Each structure stands twice: as structure tokens, then as C-alpha cells.
């Protein structure tokens, strides 16, 4: 992964806000992806290798992962209350970084 001072966050609920706030306190630039955004468009302006924290709710995870361009899936960090390998494997993600708080 590239050395970065940036973080992209998809999902600004409780967990997304918490981790975004921590990143900002550490001096990282945080770029949000909201429901109104097209992820591919936002990611097109961000350096490849920049971590992409996906912190959407369980009901929105499948749609969120489907919206990530294949060439950016290696940048994904999944954080969720419940995560199962089948959740990301059906989207062609081999071994994303996963955190279950």
C-alpha cells in the first residue's frame, strides 16, 4: 500500500463518523462517500492505494461493495458489526482488511 495521509470513508453513520474523527485528529485528510455520490467518481479523484473504509450498515453492504470499482477493491477496509466471508467474496474481493468492533 502507498504511504498516505488520506482516508476515504463510505458510510458516515456511528462507526464511520467515529473513525473519520480519529483520522482527522491524526492529521489525515478524510474524503467522504455519501449516498448521493457515485463511488467510482469520487475514487477516480483519489490516489490508488488510499485506504477506503467501508462502514455502511449491514443492509447496505452488498450495494456498497458492488459500487466499488474492481481496481479499487484492494484498498477496502471493511468495518461492520457482522461480517462474513461470503459478504465480500461474491464481489471478487480476495482478502480485504476486516474489523468487527
C-alpha positions as CSV (number, residue, x, y, z in Angstrom):
1,X,0.0,0.0,0.0
2,X,1.2,3.5,-0.7
3,X,2.2,5.7,2.2
4,X,-0.8,8.0,2.5
5,X,-2.1,10.9,4.6
6,X,-5.6,10.3,3.2
7,X,-8.6,8.2,4.0
8,X,-11.8,7.7,2.1
9,X,-14.9,6.8,4.1
10,X,-18.0,5.2,2.7
11,X,-20.8,5.3,5.3
12,X,-20.9,8.1,7.8
13,X,-23.1,6.6,10.5
14,X,-21.8,6.0,14.0
15,X,-18.8,3.9,13.1
16,X,-17.9,6.0,10.0
17,X,-18.0,9.2,12.0
18,X,-16.0,7.7,14.8
19,X,-13.2,6.5,12.6
20,X,-13.3,9.7,10.4
21,X,-12.9,11.8,13.5
22,X,-9.9,9.8,14.7
23,X,-8.3,10.1,11.3
24,X,-8.8,13.9,11.3
25,X,-7.3,14.2,14.7
26,X,-4.2,12.3,13.4
27,X,-4.0,14.9,10.6
28,X,-5.3,12.7,7.7
29,X,-7.4,14.2,5.0
30,X,-10.8,12.4,5.0
31,X,-12.9,12.2,1.8
32,X,-16.4,11.0,2.4
33,X,-18.6,9.0,0.0
34,X,-22.2,9.6,0.8
35,X,-25.4,8.1,-0.6
36,X,-25.6,10.9,-3.1
37,X,-22.2,10.2,-4.5
38,X,-21.1,7.8,-7.2
39,X,-18.2,5.9,-5.6
40,X,-16.3,5.4,-8.9
41,X,-16.4,9.2,-9.5
42,X,-15.1,10.0,-6.0
43,X,-12.4,7.3,-6.1
44,X,-11.3,8.5,-9.6
45,X,-10.0,11.7,-7.9
46,X,-8.2,9.8,-5.2
47,X,-4.7,8.2,-5.5
48,X,-4.9,4.4,-5.9
49,X,-3.7,2.7,-2.7
50,X,-5.5,5.2,-0.4
51,X,-7.4,3.3,2.2
52,X,-11.2,3.0,1.7
53,X,-13.0,2.5,4.9
54,X,-16.4,0.9,4.2
55,X,-18.6,1.4,7.2
56,X,-22.1,1.2,5.9
57,X,-24.9,-0.7,7.7
58,X,-25.4,-4.4,7.1
59,X,-28.4,-3.8,4.9
60,X,-26.4,-1.6,2.6
61,X,-23.1,-3.6,2.4
62,X,-23.9,-5.6,-0.7
63,X,-24.8,-2.5,-2.7
64,X,-21.8,-0.6,-1.4
65,X,-19.3,-3.4,-2.3
66,X,-20.9,-3.7,-5.8
67,X,-20.3,0.0,-6.3
68,X,-16.5,-0.2,-5.7
69,X,-14.6,-0.4,-9.0
70,X,-12.7,-3.7,-9.2
71,X,-9.3,-1.9,-9.4
72,X,-10.0,-0.3,-6.0
73,X,-11.2,-3.3,-4.1
74,X,-7.7,-4.0,-2.7
75,X,-7.9,-0.6,-1.0
76,X,-11.0,-1.6,1.0
77,X,-11.1,-1.8,4.8
78,X,-14.4,-3.4,6.0
79,X,-15.8,-2.4,9.3
80,X,-19.1,-3.8,10.4
81,X,-20.9,-5.3,13.4
82,X,-21.2,-8.6,11.5
83,X,-19.0,-9.6,8.6
84,X,-18.9,-13.0,6.8
85,X,-16.5,-14.0,4.0
86,X,-19.4,-14.6,1.7
87,X,-20.3,-10.8,2.0
88,X,-17.1,-9.8,0.2
89,X,-16.3,-12.9,-1.8
90,X,-19.3,-12.5,-4.1
91,X,-17.8,-9.2,-5.2
92,X,-14.5,-10.6,-6.1
93,X,-12.7,-9.4,-3.1
94,X,-10.0,-11.9,-2.0
95,X,-8.9,-10.9,1.4
96,X,-9.9,-7.4,2.5
97,X,-8.8,-5.9,5.8
98,X,-11.7,-6.7,8.2
99,X,-12.6,-5.2,11.6
100,X,-15.6,-6.3,13.6
101,X,-16.0,-3.8,16.6
